[in-house]
Structures are given as C-alpha cells and as structure tokens.
Amino acid sequence: MVEVKFLPSNKTVSVQDGSNILQAAIAAEVQVESTCGGKGTCGKCKVRLQTGEADKGVNLTPAEKKFLTPAEIESGWVLACQHILSEDAVVVLQEQKDAYDRKAGFHDSEKIRAHAPGIRKLALDLKEPTVGDQGADWERVVRALPVEDVPFSRPVAASLPQKLRQGKFKVTAVLDGVRLLAVEPGDTRDRSYGLAIDIGTTTVVVYLVDLNRGTVIASGAVTNPQNIFGADVIARITHAAGGPQALQELQEKVVGGINGIIAQLTGKCEVSPEEIYQAVVVGNTTMSHLFLGIDPSFLAPAPFIPAFQQAVEIEAGELGLNILATAIVTVLPNVAGYVGSDTVGVMLAGGADRLQGVNLMVDIGTNGEIVLVGKGSILTCSTAAGPAFEGAEIKHGMRAAEGAIERVHISSDVEVGVIGGTKPRGICGSGLIDALSEMVRVGVVESSGRLAAKEAQLENLPPLVRRRLRGSGGGAEFVLVWGEDSATGEDLVISQKDVRELQLAKGAIMAGIRVLLRELGAEVREIDRVFLAGAFGNYIGKQSALGIGLLPLVPLDRIAAIGNAAGDGAKMALLSVAEKERALSLARQARHIELSSDKGFQEEFIDALSFEQKV
C-alpha cells in the first residue's frame, strides 16, 4: 500500500501500489477534473506532486507529453489518470472557485406561485393512556388524524413511545397525503421544510424551501462528484456498466455531493435535517437512474431504453439522503432516454401547456434538450451536443469559475471579460460562443469553420488581430490571451480543433430545432418566443448565439432567458400538489422525436454546421 495526501484539503488515503492518482482521488473523495473519465485524452486532470516521485520528464506517458508543458514537467506536474503510484506522495490539486451562483442564485427570494404543498403538520392533544384506556400508541395517534387508512410506518412507530411521552401527549403529526412521516413532541407547525434538487451532469443544485411560506430560504451547488468518471453521460453509463459496485460508486458520489450541500444549508439556516419532510428531484434520464442506483446501461446503445420512465417516490433513508429518513423523495418522470425530468421541470416552469402561438425552449448543456410548443402539440428532442459548451474537449476550456473568460470582443484587438476580474486561465461556454461569433464576424473564421489562412483574408484583419493567427491546417490556432497576461503563463488559444468541436455542438442543436419545426409544420418566422433555460442560457450573449447559428434567426426581443427553469420546476412541484400533477401531465403530453432515426436529421445537421446565418 502507498499513502497519498491531497492538498489543500489535507485528506489522506491509502491505496494499492500501482494505482494511479485519479483512483486515489476517488478513494479520498476529492475533486479532480476528469473530462474523459481517465482515458488520458483530455489533459484536464493536471495535478502537482509536492513530494514523492515527480517524473520530471522521465517515463512520461504519451498523453502527458502531449498535454504538459516543459515548465509544468519541470515543476512536478503530472496527469492524475496517467501517473502510477509506487511510493507515498503529496499531491497538490488545482483550486477552482466555481461560479455556482450562476445556477443556484436565480430567483431565490421569489415566492413560488400556487403555494399548496402536500406536507401537513397537525397539532394533536391526545389523552394519556390509563388502566381504563390501554389503547396502543400508534392507534391512539392514527385515530386523531383526519385521514383514513394510514399505512403503518415502522420507523415512526420505533420512536413513537418516547416522542409521545416527551411531549406529554401533546405532539405534532407530519403527514404527506395519508402517510405519517413523523410525530414530534410539542407544537412544531411553524417549521416545515423541503428540498428541490436539480442534478445536472456538470452541476448539482439544491434549494432549501420553507414549505409554510412558499419561499426559497437558501441554495447551494457543487460540481457533480461523478465527473471524476467522465464529463458526459456516456462516460458514466460506461462506468456503471462495470457492475453493481461501479453503479453503487456513482450513486454514492452524487448522494454524497447532495448531502454536503444539505449540511451546509441546514447549518446556515439553523434547520434540523429531520425538519426536511419532502424532496423533489429533476435531472436528465441518466442522472435520475444513477441517483436512484438503477442500471442505465441500455440508455447508451440504440434504441436507448431507460429502466423506468414514470415518476418515482422513495423514502430518503433508502437513498442515503441526510434528511428525515421517512421523507418522500419524488423524482419527476422522464420523457425518453435522453429527455429527462429536468426537461419536464423546464416545461412546468415555462408553462408549456399554457403558451400561445409557437414557442421554443432550449436548455443548452452537456446535452441540448429542446421543446417546441404550438399548434396543439408539445414536441421534444435531445441533441448530442457533447460537453464542448461546458469547456470539455476544448484546449483551454473550463467551467464557469473564477478566471474563466466569459466575454470576448474583437475590434482593433481582442478584449476579454473574466469571471472574478482576475487574470484569465481558461474560457467557459459563454466566452466560447462570444469568441467564435466575433471570430466569424471579423473574418478570423470562415463560414465553413476553417481559420483564415489566405493572404487576402489576413489582409482584411487589423494588424494586432492578424498576429494572433498562427499555424496552419489542423494545427492552426487563434490567441485570445498572450501568456504574459494569463494566470498560467501560457497563451490561451482557440484551436482549429476547438472550432470544429463547437461547430458540431451548435450544428446538432440547430438541426434538432429544425427537425421539430418541420414535424410541427412551422417555420422560423412563426416562432413567437425563444426561451433559454439553465445557467448557460442565461449568460450567453443572444447576439453571439445568433451569430454562430446556434439559435434560429429571430429578432433579439423574442429571445428570453428564464433562469434555472429545471430547478424552478422542481420548486413548483415541491410547493404544490397541483403543480406536481401538471408535471406528470406534461410528461404524458410531450411527444418525443428520436433524431437518430429521423430521415432528415443528418441533412439538417450538415446544413447547420455552417456559420452563415440563415432564416
């Protein structure tokens, strides 16, 4: 065995000699970026060996030689998924201050409409048992409730004798429908809480909701801990297919991440976890499966069959969620293999069943979920956009975190806006779209997606912009930030490969939109509104999205950002039984269009690759 200490967390773990650093990080439950899931193809899992065996150029793998600069190699940097441990080591992780408020901070103080939660708390003043009244404790409570056929709950009954006598038979019963979730000593009716949970492939967001007042009192987010197994759903499905232990690893990772947020929120708000009586969860179909510990293996190959589609209700204790053990956790229904309950949340928050005219909803993330509403139909599809918009598979791509370029403008030279106002060290999705749109606008990128190379093209560029173009063919790249101005000391570039990755992603989304329009019998000019859901949709420049052909060419005033609509839908379902029923109804009404079997999709996709704006 070898001992590995991770800094700055000071977590230490012992692993088998011959393990790599990424495996040690998984065992230590520390975050290491691993976009490719440990295959050595992304170069994102750079860590520095402070002590122990720093290769410093000796026995480096081909992947390390490709992704590490000479200066990094000399300083002891390695790729976590490639470096094999044979002796004790201290590993320093790259600290990243993620901009979680971009997803968690939307509408926190907004009162949710239609406030009528399913949780009821009833104050009971029970008669104490006597020799003449020897009725059992459970039956004594149940008789006092205004509901019939209350199912027996062993966990509630287990502590009931103590709770009744502690409160001198003045207690509060907590009901979810006809289920008795808890009996609490005294009158606790003024304290009632629930959770709305949005499990994204990249980010997990949790909202702590006051059920009595219908308000979000706190929210928190964390990078989905499953990302250590890969950035996209396919990588995680592949890991889950490794057997029950691998599936359990994924389930425990995401539940552990959620529990960490719960601990933070309850501590901040002075709420006991046992005062959280209900949770509503949304996520894409794969995330829903992994949260519940259900095998998603057959979502990956055609015909993309999920293990379940319906809404699921399960006790929190069974999942290992650190709230009241008997609290009911509801996972909203999926629509199809790649259209999950997060899209149902978007439809609910966006009022898809109440919209007039033709309306387009787009949630751009690791996958692009699209909803088209109009002419009496709700159509959905999912496009394999890949993780490019989230910075994965992009040379200097990163999540929206401190140091990420989020805005780009090109005039006589390149100007960038950086999250946190610090020196840039990478570029996030909104910055990528801005950069690409500007590069297309000024002629750095042709409509075909190729970086400008002809003399005539270069002559039309301002001198300071022209000097940023270097290389040729597949090795061409455009420098956004020179090394002396970056946090890493390395030139931050958009490569020809990066442009192609973004081109494929935006082409897939636009092709999906066109297929849905065709299926509905509508044209772009008929679109009344375009709703952009999710944190990414709220931060991308609308003009830039139109500039690269990511969205149909509609007037800017028809495009509206609607925040974390998936999370808002979860809040609505948590706070209203009627809204939860609406969510179930929307899932049933939605008609899924499977793009992989659509005869016109490939043609639309090829056409949508062009950066030329089309009506």
C-alpha positions as CSV (number, residue, x, y, z in Angstrom):
1,M,0.0,0.0,0.0
2,V,1.0,3.6,-0.6
3,E,-0.2,6.7,1.3
4,V,-1.3,9.7,-0.7
5,K,-2.0,13.1,0.9
6,F,-4.1,15.6,-1.1
7,L,-3.6,19.4,-0.6
8,P,-5.2,21.8,0.1
9,S,-7.9,19.5,1.7
10,N,-5.3,17.6,3.8
11,K,-7.2,14.4,3.0
12,T,-5.0,11.2,3.2
13,V,-5.8,7.8,1.7
14,S,-4.0,4.5,1.4
15,V,-4.3,2.8,-2.0
16,Q,-2.8,-0.3,-3.6
17,D,0.7,0.1,-5.0
18,G,0.2,0.5,-8.8
19,S,-2.9,2.7,-8.5
20,N,-2.9,6.0,-10.3
21,I,-3.5,9.4,-8.7
22,L,-7.1,9.6,-10.1
23,Q,-8.0,6.3,-8.4
24,A,-6.5,7.6,-5.2
25,A,-8.6,10.8,-5.6
26,I,-11.7,8.8,-6.0
27,A,-10.9,6.9,-2.8
28,A,-10.1,10.1,-0.9
29,E,-13.3,11.8,-2.2
30,V,-11.5,14.8,-3.6
31,Q,-12.4,16.5,-6.8
32,V,-10.1,16.1,-9.8
33,E,-11.3,17.3,-13.2
34,S,-11.5,14.2,-15.5
35,T,-13.4,15.1,-18.6
36,C,-12.5,11.9,-20.4
37,G,-13.1,9.6,-17.4
38,G,-9.4,8.7,-17.0
39,K,-8.6,7.7,-20.6
40,G,-5.8,10.3,-21.0
41,T,-7.4,12.1,-23.9
42,C,-8.5,15.4,-22.3
43,G,-5.4,16.6,-20.3
44,K,-7.7,18.2,-17.7
45,C,-6.6,16.2,-14.7
46,K,-3.3,18.0,-14.1
47,V,-2.0,17.8,-10.5
48,R,1.3,18.6,-9.0
49,L,3.5,16.3,-6.9
50,Q,4.9,18.2,-4.0
51,T,6.8,15.3,-2.6
52,G,7.3,11.7,-3.7
53,E,8.1,10.7,-7.3
54,A,7.9,13.6,-9.7
55,D,8.8,12.2,-13.1
56,K,10.3,15.5,-14.4
57,G,10.4,14.2,-17.9
58,V,11.3,10.5,-17.1
59,N,8.9,7.8,-18.1
60,L,6.1,10.2,-19.1
61,T,3.2,8.6,-21.0
62,P,2.4,9.9,-24.5
63,A,-0.7,11.7,-23.0
64,E,1.5,13.5,-20.5
65,K,4.0,14.5,-23.2
66,K,1.1,15.9,-25.2
67,F,-0.7,17.9,-22.5
68,L,2.1,19.1,-20.2
69,T,4.4,22.0,-21.0
70,P,8.1,21.7,-20.3
71,A,7.8,24.1,-17.4
72,E,5.0,22.0,-15.9
73,I,7.0,18.8,-16.2
74,E,10.0,20.5,-14.5
75,S,7.7,21.7,-11.7
76,G,6.4,18.2,-11.0
77,W,3.0,18.3,-12.8
78,V,1.6,15.0,-14.0
79,L,-1.8,13.8,-15.3
80,A,-3.7,12.1,-12.4
81,C,-5.1,9.4,-14.6
82,Q,-1.6,8.5,-16.0
83,H,0.7,8.7,-13.1
84,I,1.2,5.4,-11.3
85,L,1.9,5.5,-7.6
86,S,4.7,3.3,-6.2
87,E,5.6,5.3,-3.1
88,D,4.0,7.7,-0.7
89,A,3.2,11.1,-2.2
90,V,1.8,14.5,-1.5
91,V,-0.5,15.7,-4.4
92,V,-1.5,19.4,-4.8
93,L,-4.8,19.9,-6.6
94,Q,-5.7,22.9,-8.7
95,E,-8.1,25.1,-6.7
96,Q,-11.1,26.3,-8.7
97,K,-13.6,28.7,-7.3
98,D,-16.7,27.8,-9.3
99,A,-19.3,30.4,-10.1
100,Y,-22.1,28.3,-8.6
101,D,-24.3,31.3,-8.0
102,R,-24.9,31.4,-11.8
103,K,-27.1,28.3,-11.4
104,A,-28.1,28.3,-7.8
105,G,-28.8,32.0,-7.4
106,F,-31.8,32.5,-9.7
107,H,-35.0,33.7,-8.0
108,D,-34.0,32.6,-4.5
109,S,-36.3,35.1,-2.9
110,E,-39.2,34.8,-5.3
111,K,-42.4,33.4,-3.8
112,I,-43.5,30.4,-5.8
113,R,-46.9,30.7,-7.3
114,A,-49.7,28.2,-6.5
115,H,-48.4,27.5,-3.0
116,A,-50.2,24.4,-1.7
117,P,-47.7,21.8,-0.5
118,G,-48.5,18.2,0.2
119,I,-47.0,18.3,3.7
120,R,-49.4,19.0,6.5
121,K,-48.5,19.4,10.2
122,L,-51.3,18.8,12.7
123,A,-51.1,19.7,16.4
124,L,-52.6,16.8,18.5
125,D,-53.7,16.9,22.1
126,L,-54.0,13.2,22.9
127,K,-55.5,11.6,26.0
128,E,-52.8,9.8,28.1
129,P,-53.3,6.1,28.5
130,T,-54.8,4.8,31.7
131,V,-55.7,1.4,33.1
132,G,-59.2,2.1,31.6
133,D,-57.7,3.1,28.2
134,Q,-55.0,0.8,27.2
135,G,-55.0,1.6,23.5
136,A,-51.7,1.3,21.7
137,D,-49.6,4.4,20.9
138,W,-49.8,4.0,17.1
139,E,-53.6,3.6,17.1
140,R,-54.0,6.4,19.5
141,V,-52.2,8.8,17.1
142,V,-53.9,7.4,14.0
143,R,-57.4,7.8,15.5
144,A,-56.8,11.5,16.0
145,L,-55.8,12.1,12.3
146,P,-58.3,13.5,9.8
147,V,-57.3,10.8,7.2
148,E,-58.2,7.1,6.8
149,D,-56.1,4.1,6.0
150,V,-52.8,5.4,7.3
151,P,-50.2,2.8,6.4
152,F,-48.1,1.6,9.2
153,S,-44.6,3.0,9.4
154,R,-42.0,1.0,11.3
155,P,-39.5,3.9,11.6
156,V,-42.2,6.3,13.0
157,A,-43.5,3.6,15.4
158,A,-40.0,2.8,16.6
159,S,-39.6,6.1,18.4
160,L,-43.2,6.9,18.9
161,P,-43.5,5.8,22.6
162,Q,-40.6,8.2,23.6
163,K,-41.9,11.1,21.4
164,L,-45.4,10.9,22.9
165,R,-44.2,10.9,26.5
166,Q,-41.6,13.5,25.9
167,G,-44.4,15.8,24.7
168,K,-46.8,14.7,27.4
169,F,-49.0,13.5,24.6
170,K,-49.1,17.0,23.1
171,V,-47.4,16.3,19.7
172,T,-47.4,17.4,16.1
173,A,-48.1,14.8,13.4
174,V,-46.4,15.3,10.0
175,L,-48.5,14.0,7.1
176,D,-47.7,13.6,3.4
177,G,-51.1,12.6,2.0
178,V,-52.1,9.7,4.1
179,R,-48.5,8.8,5.1
180,L,-47.5,9.6,8.6
181,L,-43.9,10.7,8.3
182,A,-43.1,11.7,11.8
183,V,-44.5,12.6,15.3
184,E,-42.8,15.4,17.0
185,P,-43.1,16.5,20.7
186,G,-44.9,19.8,21.2
187,D,-46.3,22.1,18.6
188,T,-43.8,22.4,15.7
189,R,-46.2,23.6,13.0
190,D,-44.2,26.7,12.2
191,R,-41.2,24.7,11.0
192,S,-41.7,22.8,7.8
193,Y,-39.1,22.4,5.0
194,G,-38.4,20.7,1.7
195,L,-35.7,20.4,-0.9
196,A,-35.8,21.0,-4.7
197,I,-32.8,19.2,-6.3
198,D,-31.6,19.7,-9.8
199,I,-29.0,17.0,-10.7
200,G,-27.1,18.3,-13.7
201,T,-24.4,16.3,-15.4
202,T,-21.9,19.1,-14.5
203,T,-23.5,20.9,-11.5
204,V,-25.8,19.7,-8.7
205,V,-28.1,22.5,-7.2
206,V,-30.1,22.2,-4.0
207,Y,-32.8,24.7,-2.9
208,L,-33.9,24.7,0.8
209,V,-37.6,25.7,0.7
210,D,-39.8,26.9,3.6
211,L,-43.0,24.9,2.9
212,N,-45.1,27.2,5.2
213,R,-44.2,30.4,3.4
214,G,-43.5,29.1,-0.1
215,T,-40.1,30.7,-0.3
216,V,-36.5,29.5,-1.0
217,I,-34.5,30.4,2.1
218,A,-31.1,29.2,0.8
219,S,-29.5,27.4,-2.1
220,G,-26.2,25.8,-2.8
221,A,-24.4,24.0,-5.6
222,V,-21.4,21.7,-6.2
223,T,-19.7,20.2,-9.2
224,N,-21.3,16.8,-9.7
225,P,-18.9,14.5,-8.0
226,Q,-19.5,11.9,-10.7
227,N,-17.4,14.0,-13.1
228,I,-14.3,12.1,-11.9
229,F,-15.7,9.2,-14.0
230,G,-16.1,11.5,-17.1
231,A,-17.8,14.7,-18.2
232,D,-20.7,13.3,-20.1
233,V,-23.4,10.8,-19.6
234,I,-21.9,8.2,-21.9
235,A,-18.8,8.0,-19.8
236,R,-20.8,7.5,-16.7
237,I,-23.1,4.9,-18.3
238,T,-19.9,3.1,-19.4
239,H,-18.6,3.2,-15.8
240,A,-21.9,2.0,-14.4
241,A,-21.9,-1.0,-16.8
242,G,-18.8,-2.2,-14.9
243,G,-21.1,-3.9,-12.4
244,P,-23.0,-3.4,-9.1
245,Q,-20.0,-1.9,-7.3
246,A,-19.4,0.7,-10.1
247,L,-23.1,1.6,-10.1
248,Q,-23.0,2.0,-6.3
249,E,-20.0,4.2,-6.6
250,L,-21.8,6.6,-8.9
251,Q,-24.9,6.6,-6.7
252,E,-22.9,7.3,-3.6
253,K,-20.9,10.1,-5.3
254,V,-24.0,12.1,-6.2
255,V,-25.8,11.5,-3.0
256,G,-22.7,12.4,-1.1
257,G,-22.5,15.7,-3.0
258,I,-26.1,16.5,-2.2
259,N,-25.6,15.6,1.4
260,G,-22.7,18.0,1.6
261,I,-24.9,20.9,0.3
262,I,-27.7,19.9,2.7
263,A,-25.3,20.1,5.7
264,Q,-24.1,23.5,4.5
265,L,-27.7,24.9,4.1
266,T,-29.2,23.5,7.3
267,G,-26.2,24.7,9.3
268,K,-26.5,28.2,7.8
269,C,-30.3,28.4,8.3
270,E,-30.4,26.6,11.7
271,V,-32.7,23.9,10.3
272,S,-32.5,20.3,11.5
273,P,-32.2,17.8,8.7
274,E,-35.1,16.0,10.3
275,E,-37.3,19.0,9.7
276,I,-37.0,18.4,5.9
277,Y,-40.0,16.3,5.1
278,Q,-40.1,16.1,1.3
279,A,-37.8,16.5,-1.8
280,V,-38.4,16.8,-5.5
281,V,-35.6,15.8,-7.8
282,V,-35.1,16.6,-11.5
283,G,-32.2,15.5,-13.8
284,N,-31.6,14.1,-17.2
285,T,-32.6,10.4,-17.6
286,T,-29.1,9.1,-16.9
287,M,-28.8,11.3,-13.8
288,S,-32.2,10.1,-12.5
289,H,-31.1,6.5,-12.9
290,L,-27.8,7.0,-11.2
291,F,-29.3,9.0,-8.3
292,L,-31.7,6.0,-7.7
293,G,-28.9,3.4,-8.2
294,I,-30.7,2.0,-11.2
295,D,-28.6,0.5,-14.1
296,P,-28.6,2.9,-17.0
297,S,-26.6,0.6,-19.3
298,F,-29.1,0.3,-22.1
299,L,-29.5,4.1,-22.5
300,A,-26.3,4.2,-24.4
301,P,-26.9,1.9,-27.4
302,A,-29.9,2.2,-29.7
303,P,-32.8,2.0,-29.1
304,F,-31.8,4.0,-25.9
305,I,-34.2,2.2,-23.5
306,P,-34.4,3.5,-19.9
307,A,-35.1,1.2,-17.0
308,F,-38.1,3.4,-16.0
309,Q,-39.9,6.4,-17.2
310,Q,-42.6,7.1,-14.6
311,A,-42.3,9.4,-11.6
312,V,-40.7,7.6,-8.7
313,E,-41.4,8.0,-5.0
314,I,-39.0,6.6,-2.5
315,E,-38.1,7.2,1.2
316,A,-35.0,9.3,1.8
317,G,-33.5,6.8,4.1
318,E,-33.4,4.2,1.3
319,L,-31.3,6.5,-0.8
320,G,-28.9,7.6,2.0
321,L,-30.2,11.2,1.8
322,N,-29.5,13.0,5.0
323,I,-33.0,14.4,5.8
324,L,-35.9,12.8,7.7
325,A,-35.5,9.1,6.9
326,T,-39.2,8.7,6.1
327,A,-39.4,11.8,3.9
328,I,-40.7,11.1,0.4
329,V,-38.3,11.9,-2.4
330,T,-40.1,12.3,-5.7
331,V,-38.1,12.0,-8.9
332,L,-40.3,13.6,-11.7
333,P,-40.9,11.5,-14.8
334,N,-38.7,11.2,-17.8
335,V,-40.0,11.6,-21.3
336,A,-37.5,9.4,-23.2
337,G,-33.9,8.0,-22.9
338,Y,-32.4,11.4,-23.4
339,V,-35.2,13.7,-22.4
340,G,-35.4,13.6,-18.7
341,S,-37.3,15.1,-15.7
342,D,-35.1,18.2,-16.0
343,T,-36.9,18.9,-19.3
344,V,-40.2,18.2,-17.6
345,G,-39.2,20.8,-15.0
346,V,-38.4,23.3,-17.8
347,M,-41.8,22.7,-19.4
348,L,-43.5,23.2,-16.0
349,A,-41.7,26.4,-15.1
350,G,-42.1,27.7,-18.6
351,G,-45.9,27.0,-18.7
352,A,-45.6,24.9,-21.8
353,D,-49.2,23.8,-21.6
354,R,-50.4,27.4,-21.3
355,L,-48.4,29.2,-24.0
356,Q,-50.0,30.8,-27.0
357,G,-48.5,30.7,-30.5
358,V,-45.3,28.8,-31.4
359,N,-42.7,28.7,-28.6
360,L,-39.2,27.2,-28.5
361,M,-37.5,26.2,-25.2
362,V,-33.8,25.3,-25.4
363,D,-31.7,24.0,-22.4
364,I,-28.1,24.0,-23.6
365,G,-25.8,21.9,-21.5
366,T,-23.8,18.7,-22.0
367,N,-26.9,17.6,-23.9
368,G,-29.2,20.0,-25.7
369,E,-32.8,19.4,-24.7
370,I,-35.3,21.2,-27.0
371,V,-39.0,21.7,-26.6
372,L,-41.3,23.1,-29.3
373,V,-44.8,24.1,-28.3
374,G,-47.5,25.1,-30.7
375,K,-50.5,24.1,-32.8
376,G,-51.8,21.9,-30.0
377,S,-48.6,19.8,-29.6
378,I,-45.6,19.6,-27.3
379,L,-42.6,18.1,-29.2
380,T,-39.3,17.3,-27.5
381,C,-35.9,16.0,-28.7
382,S,-32.4,15.8,-27.3
383,T,-29.3,16.5,-29.3
384,A,-25.8,15.0,-28.7
385,A,-24.2,18.4,-28.3
386,G,-21.4,16.9,-26.2
387,P,-19.7,18.8,-23.4
388,A,-18.0,21.4,-25.7
389,F,-20.2,24.3,-24.4
390,E,-19.1,23.4,-20.9
391,G,-15.5,23.7,-21.7
392,A,-14.7,20.0,-22.0
393,E,-12.8,18.8,-25.1
394,I,-11.7,22.4,-25.6
395,K,-8.0,23.0,-25.3
396,H,-8.3,25.8,-22.7
397,G,-11.9,25.2,-21.9
398,M,-13.2,25.2,-18.3
399,R,-16.3,25.6,-16.3
400,A,-17.8,29.0,-15.4
401,A,-15.3,29.6,-12.5
402,E,-13.0,32.4,-11.3
403,G,-10.5,33.1,-14.0
404,A,-12.7,31.9,-16.9
405,I,-13.1,34.2,-19.9
406,E,-16.8,34.8,-20.2
407,R,-16.9,37.7,-22.7
408,V,-14.9,38.4,-25.9
409,H,-15.0,41.4,-28.2
410,I,-12.8,42.0,-31.3
411,S,-12.1,45.4,-32.7
412,S,-8.6,46.6,-33.4
413,D,-7.5,43.9,-31.0
414,V,-9.1,41.3,-28.7
415,E,-10.7,42.3,-25.4
416,V,-11.9,39.8,-22.9
417,G,-14.1,39.8,-19.7
418,V,-13.1,37.4,-17.0
419,I,-15.1,36.0,-14.1
420,G,-13.9,37.4,-10.9
421,G,-11.8,40.1,-12.6
422,T,-8.6,38.0,-12.2
423,K,-6.1,37.0,-14.8
424,P,-7.6,34.5,-17.2
425,R,-6.7,30.9,-17.1
426,G,-9.2,29.4,-19.5
427,I,-12.5,30.0,-21.3
428,C,-16.0,28.9,-20.3
429,G,-19.1,28.3,-22.6
430,S,-20.4,31.9,-22.8
431,G,-16.9,33.1,-23.6
432,L,-16.5,30.4,-26.3
433,I,-19.7,31.4,-28.0
434,D,-18.7,35.1,-27.8
435,A,-15.2,34.3,-29.2
436,L,-16.5,32.2,-32.0
437,S,-19.1,34.7,-33.0
438,E,-16.6,37.6,-33.0
439,M,-14.1,35.5,-35.0
440,V,-16.7,34.7,-37.6
441,R,-17.8,38.4,-37.7
442,V,-14.4,39.8,-38.3
443,G,-13.3,37.1,-40.7
444,V,-10.9,35.1,-38.5
445,V,-13.1,32.1,-39.0
446,E,-14.7,31.3,-42.4
447,S,-18.4,30.3,-42.6
448,S,-17.1,26.8,-43.2
449,G,-15.4,26.8,-39.8
450,R,-11.9,27.0,-41.1
451,L,-9.5,29.5,-39.5
452,A,-8.5,32.2,-42.1
453,A,-5.3,31.3,-43.9
454,K,-5.4,33.0,-47.3
455,E,-3.4,36.2,-47.7
456,A,-6.5,38.1,-48.9
457,Q,-8.3,37.1,-45.8
458,L,-5.5,38.1,-43.5
459,E,-5.1,41.5,-45.2
460,N,-8.6,42.5,-44.1
461,L,-7.8,41.9,-40.4
462,P,-6.5,44.6,-38.1
463,P,-2.7,44.1,-37.6
464,L,-3.0,43.2,-33.9
465,V,-5.7,40.6,-34.6
466,R,-3.8,39.2,-37.6
467,R,-0.7,38.4,-35.5
468,R,-2.9,36.3,-33.2
469,L,-3.4,33.8,-36.0
470,R,-0.7,31.2,-36.2
471,G,-0.1,27.7,-37.6
472,S,-1.9,26.1,-40.5
473,G,-4.4,23.4,-41.3
474,G,-5.4,21.3,-38.3
475,G,-2.7,22.9,-36.2
476,A,-4.0,26.5,-36.7
477,E,-5.0,28.5,-33.7
478,F,-6.0,32.0,-32.6
479,V,-4.5,33.5,-29.5
480,L,-7.1,35.1,-27.2
481,V,-4.7,36.0,-24.4
482,W,-0.9,36.1,-24.6
483,G,1.0,34.2,-21.9
484,E,2.3,37.3,-20.1
485,D,-1.4,38.2,-19.5
486,S,-2.7,34.8,-18.4
487,A,-2.7,33.2,-15.0
488,T,-0.9,30.2,-16.2
489,G,1.8,31.9,-18.2
490,E,0.6,30.0,-21.3
491,D,-1.0,31.5,-24.4
492,L,-4.8,30.9,-24.2
493,V,-6.0,29.9,-27.7
494,I,-8.9,28.8,-29.7
495,S,-7.6,26.0,-31.9
496,Q,-8.9,24.7,-35.2
497,K,-10.0,21.5,-33.3
498,D,-11.9,23.7,-30.8
499,V,-13.8,25.5,-33.6
500,R,-14.7,22.1,-35.0
501,E,-16.0,20.8,-31.6
502,L,-18.1,23.9,-31.2
503,Q,-19.3,23.7,-34.8
504,L,-20.5,20.1,-34.2
505,A,-22.2,21.1,-30.9
506,K,-24.1,24.1,-32.3
507,G,-24.9,22.2,-35.5
508,A,-26.6,19.4,-33.5
509,I,-28.7,21.8,-31.6
510,M,-29.8,23.8,-34.7
511,A,-30.6,20.6,-36.6
512,G,-32.8,19.4,-33.7
513,I,-34.7,22.7,-33.7
514,R,-35.2,22.4,-37.5
515,V,-36.5,18.8,-37.2
516,L,-39.0,19.9,-34.6
517,L,-40.1,22.8,-36.7
518,R,-40.6,20.5,-39.6
519,E,-42.5,18.0,-37.5
520,L,-44.8,20.7,-36.2
521,G,-45.3,22.2,-39.7
522,A,-43.9,25.6,-38.7
523,E,-41.3,27.9,-40.0
524,V,-38.7,30.1,-38.2
525,R,-40.7,33.3,-38.9
526,E,-43.7,31.8,-36.9
527,I,-41.7,31.5,-33.7
528,D,-43.1,33.9,-31.2
529,R,-40.7,33.3,-28.3
530,V,-37.4,31.5,-27.7
531,F,-36.8,30.6,-24.0
532,L,-33.2,29.9,-22.9
533,A,-33.1,27.7,-19.8
534,G,-30.3,26.9,-17.5
535,A,-27.4,28.9,-16.2
536,F,-25.6,28.7,-19.5
537,G,-28.6,30.0,-21.4
538,N,-28.8,33.0,-19.0
539,Y,-25.2,34.0,-19.6
540,I,-24.6,33.5,-23.3
541,G,-24.8,36.6,-25.5
542,K,-28.0,36.4,-27.5
543,Q,-26.4,38.2,-30.5
544,S,-23.4,35.8,-30.3
545,A,-25.7,32.8,-30.2
546,L,-27.4,34.1,-33.4
547,G,-24.1,35.0,-34.8
548,I,-22.9,31.4,-34.9
549,G,-26.2,29.9,-35.9
550,L,-26.8,28.3,-32.5
551,L,-30.4,29.7,-32.4
552,P,-32.8,30.4,-35.3
553,L,-32.6,33.9,-36.7
554,V,-35.4,35.7,-34.8
555,P,-35.5,39.2,-33.5
556,L,-33.5,39.7,-30.3
557,D,-36.5,40.8,-28.4
558,R,-38.1,37.4,-28.9
559,I,-35.3,35.7,-27.0
560,A,-35.7,35.5,-23.2
561,A,-33.6,33.8,-20.5
562,I,-35.7,32.0,-17.9
563,G,-33.1,31.1,-15.3
564,N,-32.6,27.6,-13.9
565,A,-36.1,26.5,-15.2
566,A,-35.4,22.9,-14.4
567,G,-34.8,23.8,-10.7
568,D,-37.8,26.2,-10.8
569,G,-40.0,23.3,-12.0
570,A,-38.7,21.2,-9.1
571,K,-39.6,24.0,-6.6
572,M,-43.1,24.3,-8.1
573,A,-43.7,20.6,-7.8
574,L,-42.5,20.6,-4.3
575,L,-44.7,23.5,-3.2
576,S,-47.9,22.5,-4.9
577,V,-49.6,19.1,-5.3
578,A,-51.5,20.6,-8.3
579,E,-48.2,21.7,-10.0
580,K,-46.8,18.2,-9.4
581,E,-49.8,16.7,-11.2
582,R,-49.2,19.2,-14.0
583,A,-45.6,18.0,-14.3
584,L,-46.9,14.4,-14.7
585,S,-49.4,15.5,-17.3
586,L,-46.8,17.5,-19.3
587,A,-44.6,14.4,-19.4
588,R,-47.5,12.4,-20.8
589,Q,-48.4,15.1,-23.4
590,A,-44.9,15.5,-24.7
591,R,-44.2,13.7,-27.9
592,H,-40.5,12.7,-28.3
593,I,-38.9,12.8,-31.7
594,E,-35.9,10.4,-31.9
595,L,-33.3,12.3,-34.0
596,S,-31.1,9.2,-34.6
597,S,-33.9,7.6,-36.6
598,D,-35.2,10.8,-38.3
599,K,-34.6,10.6,-42.0
600,G,-33.9,14.3,-42.4
601,F,-31.8,14.9,-39.4
602,Q,-28.4,14.2,-41.0
603,E,-29.1,16.5,-43.9
604,E,-30.2,19.2,-41.4
605,F,-27.1,18.6,-39.3
606,I,-24.7,19.0,-42.2
607,D,-26.5,22.2,-43.3
608,A,-26.5,23.6,-39.8
609,L,-22.7,23.3,-39.5
610,S,-22.2,26.5,-41.5
611,F,-21.6,29.7,-39.5
612,E,-23.5,31.6,-42.1
613,Q,-26.7,33.0,-40.6
614,K,-29.8,31.6,-42.3
615,V,-33.5,32.4,-41.9
